[in-house]
Amino acid sequence: MTAIGSLGTNSINDNTGYAPPCSQGPGIKAYTYTIFALSQNPVIQVTPDKVTREVLLNAIKEITITSAKMTVYYSRNF
């Protein structure tokens, strides 16, 4: 397998790599993860700092073979 794309920072702490969900306040929180199988690399027409969820989903809508979702629930004690 070859490396495709480039690493970017996450939206939690601007580090390269995974950042777990950050539960705020009491109660159960639901987090949904979605993974997409694509038929080719997406072509994104904006600079990396302008990529939003909408831009990404629009770029992959015609090349998505399938997708799967997983919802996890988390609650922490205060």
Secondary structure, DSSP 8 states (H G I E B T S, - for coil): ----S---B-TTTS-BS-------SSS-EEEEEEEEEESS-----S-GGG--HHHHHHHHTTTEEEEEEEEEEE----
